[in-house]
Amino acid sequence: MSAPEVEGSLLDPEIAACPFAHYRELHEKAPIHRMPETGFYVASGYDDVREILSDPVTYSNNSQLSQRVGESAAALGRVYEEHLADLGWGHVQTLQRTDPPDHSRYRRLLNRALTPPLVRAMLPDVERITDELIDAFIDRGSCDFIAEFAFPLPGKVIAGLIGLDDSDITTFKAWADAMLAPSQGLLTNEDTARHYASLEAEAQHYMAGVLEERRAQPTDDMLSAMVAPPDEGDAPFTMHELQNLMNQLITGGYTTTADAIGNAMLLLLEHPDQMELLRSDRSLLRNFADEALRHSSSVQGLFRRTTRDVTLSGVDIPADSIIHVRYGAANRDPAMFDAPDRFDITRGNASRHVAFSRGPHFCVGQPLAMQEMVIAFDRLLDRLDDIALAPGATLERAPGFFLYSLVSLPLTFTAR
């Protein structure tokens, strides 16, 4: 039997900017869909996605760059890697690109570095940064919410975690953008590949200095925990490994959280009844954050590689195939979420979303990201009234296959 014909493609910029009608078609016709342009298998159903995420033996995180992005993009990726290795520390496979038992070693480190007490100790700083950002625009009655709040908040929080003065957010953003450049398709030629690699190398040398300072004089912060003597049976981490782990902490804890905050604000603007409900009942803040992540997931999907022949939703998938695990589609699966396109901050199962992945690779930064969202919107609703999209504003999504990002979000408001 021939596969159902699916119209459109996630590679189409218009569909990537608003993929939800495409997800409905995938759910109805092909929960497992082989993209003819890439050969990827796209998994869109909630149950299939949960199965894939829960079984790293069958669905490996370890895949070649050329399998994920194609040979031409991979060639530029190699230029980036070679230049980075010349100037700093080349990337090695850690955390996100490893499977148990190797992954377990890295995970133990980060669990030790991002403990609940450490996250709790950070909350006063999150509250301070939130209020300082609002202070900067509240008297103006308007702001670009993305540039002036959504990105600076997690950026300043993570900058503080790595020992960078949180006032130097411009430097931090340039470093984070460089680290994301290979996956975001920003390597357009060899010159841009070397440019972004040079910026990441600059970040690496800064972080190497801070890591060595913490090794010599440990404090109670995250970096000290990362360079502390390892658990019994674990080998110490090399600087190559530490640099790659820092890359993942920065890219995973910055842009994705910023996108989540921006998407959540847009949802409240589009659903003023939900904004008023949240304003009147702050006990809903955490469920609101979960529902926003479910409805408009920051990371729309990542990859796995099959280690054996498998069958999902009746589709046979050969070993060594690439599966694009589409979190955003699973979070809109009507088999799991009633009326999935509706934004409802009282939704009973909103927390069942897979925006932070599931299984062994569940996002280690989830507790911090959730706290940032809860504190941010609690303070915004305390201090701003009549929040609205600025007259004449147009909304634009950043191009890309993976992330669901707003370029800007111009707002008007009155101070409460």
N, C-alpha and C positions, 0 to 999 in steps of 0.2 A: 504494500500500500504506500502510495507516495505521501510525502509530508505535506501538511496543509500549507497553502500559500499565505505568507504573512506580508502585509503591505508595509512599506516604510522600513527604516533601519535606525538603530541607535546611533549610527554614524552620521545621520542627517542632523545638522546643527539645530534645525527647528524642532525636531523630535527630542534631541538631547536637552533643549531648553524647556520643554514641556512634554515629558515622556508618558504621561499618565493614560492617554487614550491608547497609546501603543501597548502599555502594560495590560489594559483591558483586552486588547486583541490577543496578546500572548496567552493570557489566562484562559480565554475562550477556545483558542485554536491550537496553541502549541506551548504548553508550560515548559517543555524543553525544546528549544528552537535552535537549529544550526544556522548561524549567520553565513550566508554564501560569500560575503566579501572577505571574511576573516577565517572562517572555519571554526570559530568559537561556538560552543554550545551555551546558549543563554538559559539559565535556570531562573524562572520567574515565580514559581509556586512556593508557597510558604513551607509546605511539608518537605519538598525536595531541597529547598535551601537549608532548612534545619538539619536534614540528613547529611548534606554535604559538609556543613560546618561542624557537625558532631563527630565526623569520621576522618581524621587527618591521615590515617593509614591508607585509606582508599583515595582520598581527595587531598593531595599534597599541596602545601604552600610553596614548595621548591620547584620553580620552573625557570626556563631560560628566557632572557629578555626578548629574544627574537620570536619566541612563541607567543608572547603577550602583545608586542607592539609591531611586529613585522620587521623584515631585515633592514630596510632603509632607516627606520627610526632607531633600530638597535645599533646600526653603524655609528650614528651620532652619539648614542649612549656610550659606546666604547671610547669615542674621542673624549667625552666627558670623564669617564672613569680613568683613562690613561693620564689626562691632565691633572685630575685630582690626586692620583697616586704620585705624580711627580712633585706636586706642591705640598701635599699633606698626607692623608691616610686614605688609601683606596677603600672602597666599600667591600665589606665581607658579609656573608650571609649570617644574619642574626634574627632574633625574634620573629618578625612577620614572614620571613622567607625560609623558616626552618620548621621541622616537624618534631614531635617528641621522639626520642628523649632529649635531643639537643635543645629544642624549644623550651623544655621544662627548666633547664639550667638558666636560661635568660629570664624566664618568667619568674623564677624564684628571686632573682636579683631585683626585678622591678616591683615585685610584691613587697620586698623588704624596703625599697626606696620610696614607695607610695603607699605607706600604711595609713589606715584610718586616722590615727592620731596626727600624722603629718598633714593630711588633708584638712583636718579640723583646725590645726594650728595656722593654716594658710587662710582661713576664712576671713579673719579681720583685714588682711591685706586685700582680699577680693572685694570686701565691702568698701574699703578706703579708695581703691582704684575706681570702683563703680561710681562713687560719689564725686571723685575728682573729675572724671570724664563728663558727668552730667553738669557739674559746676561750670565747665568750660563753654557750654552752649546754652544753658538754661535761660539766661537773660536775653539771648538773641531771639528766642521763640522759633528757631528752626535749626536743622542740622542735616548733614548726610549721615544717616544712622550707621551705615556700613563703615565709612572712613573714620567717623568720629567716636564710634562706640563699639560696634560689633567686633571689629578687628583689633583695636587697641586693648580691649579688656583681656582676652586670653593671651594676647601678645605680651602685655606687661606682666601678667601672672607667670607665664613660662619664662620670660626674660629674668624675672626675679629668682626663679628656681635654678637657673643656670649661672647665677651670679652676675648677671648684666644689670646695670642700673636701669630701672624700668622707665626712666625718662628718655633713654636712647632707643626708642621704639623704631625709629627709622632704620637704624642699623640692623636691629633684630629682624624686621620685616624683610629687608633685602636678603639676609641670610636664609630665612625660611623660604622665600620665593625661589631662591637658587636651589635649595634642596628639593623643592617640588618640581623644578623645571623639567627634568627628564620625563616624569609621569604625566605632566600637564601639556606635553607637546610643544614646549617653548624652545626646544633645540632645533632651530630652523636651518642651521648650517654649522660648519666647524667653528666659526668665530663665536657664535652664541654659545655653543657647547663649552668652549674654553672659558668664556666670560663667566658663565654660571659656575663652572667648576672652580674658578679662581675665588669667587665669593664664598663658596662652601669651604674651601681650604682656609680662607681667612677666619671663618667661624670655627673651624676645627682647631686652629692654633690658639685662638682665644680660649676655647673650652679645655684644651690640653693643659694650659696654664692653670686654669681654675681647678681642674681635677687633681693636678699635682699639689696645689696648695692645700686642698682638702685631704689628700693622702698624708701630707706632713702635719697638718693641723686640722683634724676633723672637727666638725660642728654637728648639730642635729638636723642638718638639711639633707635633701635628696642626693646631692652629689657626694656627700660624705658616705652615705649608705652605699652608693654605687662602687666606691673604691675601698670600702672596708674589707677586712679579711673575709674570704668566701665561706659559705656554709661547708660543713664537713663533707668531704668527698668531691667538692666542686673545685675546679682549677680557677686560679685568678683570671680576671678578664684582661686581655691585651688592650693596648690603646686603640688598635684597629676596631676591636669589638665595642669598646666604650664609645668611640666616635659614631659607629653605626647605630648603636642604641640611642645616643643623643639625637641623631638625625631623625629617628622614628618618633621619639618623644616630642620633638619640636614640630615635625610635620603633622603628627597625629593629634597633638594637643592644641595646636594653634588654628590652622586654617579651618579644620572641620568644626571646631567649637564656634569660631567666628561665623561660619556659614549657618550653623544651627541657630545662633542668636538672631541673625538677620532674617532667616526664613521664618522663625517664630514671630518676630515682630510683624512681618508682612501678613502672616495668617491672622493675627489679631486685627490688623487694619481691614482685612477682607471680611472679617466676621466680628463686627462691633458688638453683637450680643455676647459673644464669648469673651471679649475684652471687658465688658461691664460685669459679667459673671465673675471673672477672675479678680477684677478690682474689688468686688464686694466680698469675695470668699477666697482668702489667700491660702486656705488649706488645700486648694486645688492646684497650687503652683507646681508641685512635682508631677502630678498627672498631666498638667498642661505641657510641661517639658517633654514628657514621654509621648504625648499625642502629637506635638509638633515634630518630634523626631520621626515618629511613625509616618505621619502624613507627608513630610517633606524632608526626607533623609539627606543629611549632608553628603555622605558617601553613598552613591547610588549603586555601586557594585565593585567587587574585586575578583581576583582570579584564583582558581585551583587547577591542579593537573591530576588527571586520573592515573592511578598506578596499576590498574587492571581493567579489563573489560567490565562495564557496568550497564545496568538498565535503569533508567529513571523515567517515570510516567510513560512507560511503554516504548521509550526510545533507547536503542542500543548505542552505547558510546564506547568506542575502542580505548584501550589503554594508551596513555601518553597524549590524550586529548586535553585541550584547555577548555574549562568551563568558566564562563563569566557568571559569578554568583550575584544576581541582581537584588541587593537588599531592598532597594526602593520599590521594586515590583512585588517582592514577598510581603512588604508592609502594606500593600494595596490589594492583597489577595482576598476576594470576597468569601472564600472558604474559611478564612480565619477571622476577618474583621467585617462585621456587618456594615453595609453602606460605607465601603472603605474610602471613598472620595470625600466623605463628609468630615469636617473638622469639628470634633466634639471633645472638649476638655473634661467631660465627665465619663468618657468612654471607659467601660469596666475593664477591658483587657488591653488598654493602651500600652502597658509595660511589657507586653509580649512581643513588641517589635524587635527586629534584628538589626537596628541601626548601629549598634555597637558590636555586631557579629554575635556568635554564640560558641559554645564549646571551648576548647583549649585556647583559642585565639580571641576570646572575649576581651574587649578593649580594657587595658589596665588603667587607663585614665578616665573611665566612666564616672567614678564617684566625684572627681574634681570637675569634670565637664557639667554634670548635673547640678552641682552646687553653684557653679558660675551662672548657669541659666536661671536657677531659682533666685539667687541673690540679685542678679541683674534686673529681672522683671519685677521683683518685689520693690526695689528702689525706684525703678522707672515709674511704676504705677503710683508709688507714694509721692513722687515729686513732679510728675507731668500730668496734665489734663488735656482734654480735647486733642489727643494725638491723632493726626491725620496725614495722609499722603499729600505732599505739597502740590498746589495747583499746577497743572501742566506737566507734572513729572511723568516720565516714561521709565518703565522698568526693563532692565536688560540682564540676562544671565551670562555669566562668564562662559566662554566656550570650553568644552571638555567632555570627555566620555564618562568620567568617574564622579566628579564633584557637582553638587547642585548649589551654585553660588550666585548671589546677587552682586552685580557690579556696584550699584549704589541704591540708596533708599532715602530720597529726600523727604523729610518730615517737617510739619509745623505742629506747634503745641502751645499751651499756656502753662506757666508755672503754677503749681498748686499752693 
